[in-house]
Amino acid sequence: MTTYTYSEAQQNLATLLDKAKQEGEIIIKRKDGTYFVVRPLKTDKSPLDVDGVDINITKEEIIDIIREVRERK
């Protein structure tokens, strides 16, 4: 676990967030001696879980397009 001063954290926030993601957490120390832990939040959402796009096409049209493409080969 790595500790940074407030000034270092302020100047290099993006880098520190990347490091927290890699190492699990980092610590930031203020001048008054208080410490803070920065760590990434764990989410249950998959990176492949994306919203669908409504393209106004029917199932039959999709099947026809697939058949047409397969016939070209």
C-alpha positions in Angstrom: 0.0 0.0 0.0 1.5 3.3 -1.1 1.1 6.6 0.8 1.0 10.0 -0.9 0.9 13.5 0.5 -2.1 15.7 -0.3 0.0 17.8 -2.6 1.2 14.7 -4.5 -2.3 13.4 -4.8 -3.6 16.8 -6.0 -1.0 17.0 -8.7 -1.2 13.4 -9.9 -4.8 12.4 -9.3 -5.3 10.4 -12.5 -2.1 8.5 -11.9 -3.0 7.7 -8.3 -6.5 6.5 -9.3 -4.8 4.1 -11.8 -2.5 2.9 -9.1 -5.3 2.4 -6.7 -7.0 0.3 -9.4 -3.9 -1.8 -9.8 -2.9 -2.2 -6.1 -6.4 -2.2 -4.6 -6.0 1.0 -2.6 -3.7 4.0 -1.9 -3.4 6.3 1.2 -3.3 10.1 1.1 -1.9 11.9 4.1 -2.8 15.5 4.9 -0.6 18.0 6.6 -2.6 17.8 9.8 -1.8 14.0 10.0 -5.2 12.6 8.9 -5.1 9.7 6.5 -7.6 8.8 3.7 -7.9 5.6 1.8 -8.8 5.6 -1.9 -9.9 2.4 -3.4 -12.0 1.4 -6.5 -15.6 0.4 -6.0 -16.4 -3.2 -6.9 -19.5 -3.4 -9.1 -21.5 -6.4 -10.1 -22.1 -5.0 -13.6 -20.4 -6.7 -16.4 -18.4 -4.5 -18.9 -20.3 -6.3 -21.6 -23.7 -5.3 -20.2 -24.7 -2.6 -22.6 -28.0 -1.1 -23.5 -29.6 -2.3 -26.7 -30.2 -0.2 -29.7 -33.7 -0.1 -31.2 -33.2 -0.3 -35.0 -36.8 -1.0 -36.0 -36.2 -4.3 -37.7 -38.2 -7.5 -37.3 -36.9 -11.0 -36.5 -37.9 -12.1 -40.0 -35.9 -9.3 -41.6 -32.8 -10.3 -39.6 -33.2 -13.9 -40.7 -33.5 -12.8 -44.3 -30.4 -10.7 -44.1 -28.4 -13.6 -42.5 -29.6 -16.0 -45.2 -28.7 -13.5 -48.0 -25.1 -13.0 -46.5 -24.6 -16.8 -46.2 -25.7 -17.3 -49.8 -23.0 -14.9 -51.0 -20.2 -17.2 -49.7 
